Amino acid sequence: MKYLVYKLQCILHAIFLCFVKKYRKILKPCLNGFKNSETLDIII
């Protein structure tokens, strides 16, 4: 069961990364306001 949850997290993370890459140009103006946020730097 623990392995299944881990696998799901990996899949969700991969989808999220694809989403971020695809929409980075659209989101960039919004993200500029959060440039100093450490958590955002880790995500991107």
PDB file as gemmi writes it, atoms N, CA and C in Angstrom:
CRYST1    1.000    1.000    1.000  90.00  90.00  90.00 P 1                      
ATOM      1  N   MET A   1       0.831  -1.204   0.000  1.00  0.00           N  
ATOM      2  CA  MET A   1       0.000   0.000   0.000  1.00  0.00           C  
ATOM      3  C   MET A   1       0.872   1.264   0.000  1.00  0.00           C  
ATOM      4  N   LYS A   2       1.928   1.239   0.786  1.00  0.00           N  
ATOM      5  CA  LYS A   2       2.834   2.390   0.853  1.00  0.00           C  
ATOM      6  C   LYS A   2       3.470   2.646  -0.516  1.00  0.00           C  
ATOM      7  N   TYR A   3       3.821   1.574  -1.214  1.00  0.00           N  
ATOM      8  CA  TYR A   3       4.450   1.685  -2.532  1.00  0.00           C  
ATOM      9  C   TYR A   3       3.493   2.316  -3.535  1.00  0.00           C  
ATOM     10  N   LEU A   4       2.221   1.932  -3.458  1.00  0.00           N  
ATOM     11  CA  LEU A   4       1.206   2.458  -4.370  1.00  0.00           C  
ATOM     12  C   LEU A   4       1.053   3.968  -4.189  1.00  0.00           C  
ATOM     13  N   VAL A   5       1.027   4.406  -2.940  1.00  0.00           N  
ATOM     14  CA  VAL A   5       0.912   5.838  -2.646  1.00  0.00           C  
ATOM     15  C   VAL A   5       2.126   6.581  -3.200  1.00  0.00           C  
ATOM     16  N   TYR A   6       3.313   6.001  -3.016  1.00  0.00           N  
ATOM     17  CA  TYR A   6       4.545   6.606  -3.523  1.00  0.00           C  
ATOM     18  C   TYR A   6       4.499   6.730  -5.043  1.00  0.00           C  
ATOM     19  N   LYS A   7       4.004   5.674  -5.703  1.00  0.00           N  
ATOM     20  CA  LYS A   7       3.900   5.671  -7.161  1.00  0.00           C  
ATOM     21  C   LYS A   7       2.945   6.766  -7.631  1.00  0.00           C  
ATOM     22  N   LEU A   8       1.830   6.916  -6.936  1.00  0.00           N  
ATOM     23  CA  LEU A   8       0.855   7.954  -7.273  1.00  0.00           C  
ATOM     24  C   LEU A   8       1.470   9.339  -7.134  1.00  0.00           C  
ATOM     25  N   GLN A   9       2.248   9.543  -6.076  1.00  0.00           N  
ATOM     26  CA  GLN A   9       2.905  10.834  -5.866  1.00  0.00           C  
ATOM     27  C   GLN A   9       3.871  11.136  -7.004  1.00  0.00           C  
ATOM     28  N   CYS A  10       4.588  10.115  -7.459  1.00  0.00           N  
ATOM     29  CA  CYS A  10       5.523  10.283  -8.584  1.00  0.00           C  
ATOM     30  C   CYS A  10       4.782  10.701  -9.844  1.00  0.00           C  
ATOM     31  N   ILE A  11       3.652  10.032 -10.115  1.00  0.00           N  
ATOM     32  CA  ILE A  11       2.859  10.333 -11.306  1.00  0.00           C  
ATOM     33  C   ILE A  11       2.322  11.762 -11.228  1.00  0.00           C  
ATOM     34  N   LEU A  12       1.792  12.125 -10.062  1.00  0.00           N  
ATOM     35  CA  LEU A  12       1.254  13.476  -9.882  1.00  0.00           C  
ATOM     36  C   LEU A  12       2.346  14.525 -10.041  1.00  0.00           C  
ATOM     37  N   HIS A  13       3.526  14.230  -9.510  1.00  0.00           N  
ATOM     38  CA  HIS A  13       4.652  15.157  -9.613  1.00  0.00           C  
ATOM     39  C   HIS A  13       5.067  15.339 -11.073  1.00  0.00           C  
ATOM     40  N   ALA A  14       5.095  14.240 -11.827  1.00  0.00           N  
ATOM     41  CA  ALA A  14       5.457  14.292 -13.246  1.00  0.00           C  
ATOM     42  C   ALA A  14       4.447  15.119 -14.034  1.00  0.00           C  
ATOM     43  N   ILE A  15       3.163  14.911 -13.750  1.00  0.00           N  
ATOM     44  CA  ILE A  15       2.112  15.677 -14.423  1.00  0.00           C  
ATOM     45  C   ILE A  15       2.249  17.157 -14.084  1.00  0.00           C  
ATOM     46  N   PHE A  16       2.529  17.442 -12.797  1.00  0.00           N  
ATOM     47  CA  PHE A  16       2.685  18.824 -12.352  1.00  0.00           C  
ATOM     48  C   PHE A  16       3.858  19.495 -13.056  1.00  0.00           C  
ATOM     49  N   LEU A  17       4.970  18.781 -13.181  1.00  0.00           N  
ATOM     50  CA  LEU A  17       6.150  19.339 -13.850  1.00  0.00           C  
ATOM     51  C   LEU A  17       5.861  19.620 -15.321  1.00  0.00           C  
ATOM     52  N   CYS A  18       5.132  18.715 -15.972  1.00  0.00           N  
ATOM     53  CA  CYS A  18       4.748  18.928 -17.374  1.00  0.00           C  
ATOM     54  C   CYS A  18       3.874  20.172 -17.490  1.00  0.00           C  
ATOM     55  N   PHE A  19       2.926  20.295 -16.565  1.00  0.00           N  
ATOM     56  CA  PHE A  19       2.025  21.444 -16.553  1.00  0.00           C  
ATOM     57  C   PHE A  19       2.806  22.740 -16.381  1.00  0.00           C  
ATOM     58  N   VAL A  20       3.748  22.734 -15.455  1.00  0.00           N  
ATOM     59  CA  VAL A  20       4.552  23.936 -15.188  1.00  0.00           C  
ATOM     60  C   VAL A  20       5.379  24.312 -16.415  1.00  0.00           C  
ATOM     61  N   LYS A  21       5.993  23.322 -17.047  1.00  0.00           N  
ATOM     62  CA  LYS A  21       6.808  23.593 -18.239  1.00  0.00           C  
ATOM     63  C   LYS A  21       5.956  24.160 -19.363  1.00  0.00           C  
ATOM     64  N   LYS A  22       4.766  23.572 -19.554  1.00  0.00           N  
ATOM     65  CA  LYS A  22       3.894  23.968 -20.646  1.00  0.00           C  
ATOM     66  C   LYS A  22       3.351  25.381 -20.454  1.00  0.00           C  
ATOM     67  N   TYR A  23       3.015  25.702 -19.207  1.00  0.00           N  
ATOM     68  CA  TYR A  23       2.345  26.971 -18.945  1.00  0.00           C  
ATOM     69  C   TYR A  23       3.245  28.006 -18.281  1.00  0.00           C  
ATOM     70  N   ARG A  24       4.542  27.738 -18.267  1.00  0.00           N  
ATOM     71  CA  ARG A  24       5.483  28.657 -17.612  1.00  0.00           C  
ATOM     72  C   ARG A  24       5.412  30.056 -18.221  1.00  0.00           C  
ATOM     73  N   LYS A  25       5.331  30.134 -19.547  1.00  0.00           N  
ATOM     74  CA  LYS A  25       5.284  31.434 -20.223  1.00  0.00           C  
ATOM     75  C   LYS A  25       4.039  32.215 -19.829  1.00  0.00           C  
ATOM     76  N   ILE A  26       2.918  31.496 -19.673  1.00  0.00           N  
ATOM     77  CA  ILE A  26       1.663  32.149 -19.294  1.00  0.00           C  
ATOM     78  C   ILE A  26       1.714  32.567 -17.825  1.00  0.00           C  
ATOM     79  N   LEU A  27       2.310  31.706 -16.989  1.00  0.00           N  
ATOM     80  CA  LEU A  27       2.334  31.943 -15.544  1.00  0.00           C  
ATOM     81  C   LEU A  27       3.434  32.903 -15.114  1.00  0.00           C  
ATOM     82  N   LYS A  28       4.440  33.100 -15.961  1.00  0.00           N  
ATOM     83  CA  LYS A  28       5.608  33.892 -15.565  1.00  0.00           C  
ATOM     84  C   LYS A  28       5.253  35.269 -14.988  1.00  0.00           C  
ATOM     85  N   PRO A  29       4.367  36.048 -15.612  1.00  0.00           N  
ATOM     86  CA  PRO A  29       4.023  37.347 -15.017  1.00  0.00           C  
ATOM     87  C   PRO A  29       3.457  37.209 -13.606  1.00  0.00           C  
ATOM     88  N   CYS A  30       2.669  36.152 -13.376  1.00  0.00           N  
ATOM     89  CA  CYS A  30       2.096  35.909 -12.050  1.00  0.00           C  
ATOM     90  C   CYS A  30       3.185  35.498 -11.071  1.00  0.00           C  
ATOM     91  N   LEU A  31       4.124  34.675 -11.541  1.00  0.00           N  
ATOM     92  CA  LEU A  31       5.163  34.144 -10.663  1.00  0.00           C  
ATOM     93  C   LEU A  31       6.193  35.200 -10.282  1.00  0.00           C  
ATOM     94  N   ASN A  32       6.332  36.236 -11.102  1.00  0.00           N  
ATOM     95  CA  ASN A  32       7.317  37.285 -10.809  1.00  0.00           C  
ATOM     96  C   ASN A  32       7.070  37.925  -9.447  1.00  0.00           C  
ATOM     97  N   GLY A  33       5.813  37.999  -9.041  1.00  0.00           N  
ATOM     98  CA  GLY A  33       5.469  38.573  -7.744  1.00  0.00           C  
ATOM     99  C   GLY A  33       5.918  37.707  -6.582  1.00  0.00           C  
ATOM    100  N   PHE A  34       6.162  36.419  -6.855  1.00  0.00           N  
ATOM    101  CA  PHE A  34       6.535  35.477  -5.799  1.00  0.00           C  
ATOM    102  C   PHE A  34       7.992  35.046  -5.913  1.00  0.00           C  
ATOM    103  N   LYS A  35       8.798  35.831  -6.612  1.00  0.00           N  
ATOM    104  CA  LYS A  35      10.185  35.452  -6.884  1.00  0.00           C  
ATOM    105  C   LYS A  35      10.991  35.178  -5.619  1.00  0.00           C  
ATOM    106  N   ASN A  36      10.683  35.881  -4.542  1.00  0.00           N  
ATOM    107  CA  ASN A  36      11.456  35.730  -3.312  1.00  0.00           C  
ATOM    108  C   ASN A  36      11.005  34.544  -2.461  1.00  0.00           C  
ATOM    109  N   SER A  37       9.952  33.855  -2.910  1.00  0.00           N  
ATOM    110  CA  SER A  37       9.436  32.714  -2.151  1.00  0.00           C  
ATOM    111  C   SER A  37      10.324  31.493  -2.359  1.00  0.00           C  
ATOM    112  N   GLU A  38      10.822  30.923  -1.274  1.00  0.00           N  
ATOM    113  CA  GLU A  38      11.716  29.766  -1.356  1.00  0.00           C  
ATOM    114  C   GLU A  38      10.988  28.538  -1.882  1.00  0.00           C  
ATOM    115  N   THR A  39       9.735  28.349  -1.447  1.00  0.00           N  
ATOM    116  CA  THR A  39       8.985  27.156  -1.838  1.00  0.00           C  
ATOM    117  C   THR A  39       8.759  27.135  -3.347  1.00  0.00           C  
ATOM    118  N   LEU A  40       8.494  28.308  -3.919  1.00  0.00           N  
ATOM    119  CA  LEU A  40       8.258  28.383  -5.358  1.00  0.00           C  
ATOM    120  C   LEU A  40       9.522  28.023  -6.131  1.00  0.00           C  
ATOM    121  N   ASP A  41      10.680  28.471  -5.627  1.00  0.00           N  
ATOM    122  CA  ASP A  41      11.953  28.146  -6.265  1.00  0.00           C  
ATOM    123  C   ASP A  41      12.185  26.643  -6.274  1.00  0.00           C  
ATOM    124  N   ILE A  42      11.785  25.965  -5.192  1.00  0.00           N  
ATOM    125  CA  ILE A  42      11.956  24.515  -5.108  1.00  0.00           C  
ATOM    126  C   ILE A  42      11.038  23.829  -6.115  1.00  0.00           C  
ATOM    127  N   ILE A  43       9.786  24.322  -6.240  1.00  0.00           N  
ATOM    128  CA  ILE A  43       8.822  23.709  -7.157  1.00  0.00           C  
ATOM    129  C   ILE A  43       9.294  23.869  -8.599  1.00  0.00           C  
ATOM    130  N   ILE A  44       9.761  25.067  -8.939  1.00  0.00           N  
ATOM    131  CA  ILE A  44      10.174  25.334 -10.320  1.00  0.00           C  
ATOM    132  C   ILE A  44      11.664  25.072 -10.460  1.00  0.00           C  
TER     133      ILE A  44                                                      
END                                                                             
